[in-house]
Amino acid sequence: MGSSYAYPVLETTDPAEALAAAGRLMDLAVSRTPATLLAGEVLVRTAESARRIAPVLPLGSVFRSGGDERPFWTTPHALPQDLASLEALLPATAELPEDAPAGTFEAALVAAAGPAPGWIHWELAGWPAMPGREAEGQYCGVQLCLNSRDLRPDRQVTGHMLYVCTRQDDQERAEWLASRAGLRLVGPASPSV
């Protein structure tokens, strides 16, 4: 997202609340179509977690082990069935494709992730005009961090953090969007992913 900044607007332990709030923010976008770009990942530390997450990932998702650039899994059927073989590949990262179809799998993925840290980022077509400001067509997005407060989660905490993404110098728009979605800023901005 280049020069976008992520403003935290919700911290909660309830994943359903976080997804609902993300939906309210996305409903404010200039256009919310199936073409909304989506990316994300979930850290997978156990074989049980891998088997829970694999079936709900959208087509094009991959698992990568450690620093290996080559995926070792690309479909649920390719996941090693032998427990020892699977555990030898862990920890791993389940990566969503950058063009995953928004609105089709997120709730199932959040449920399957359980306590694993991860993130989902929705890139939007634009934010609407607001009092005294033109519509914004760049640097528009929403990001949900699962079991983490960090934009690139690598350590697990209890709770989830939701961010609204705008231009670096546009805290006023972030506050306006948050208030329109029944939210408020809950911390300082950080560079977006």
Disulfide bonds with the S-S distance in Angstrom:
none
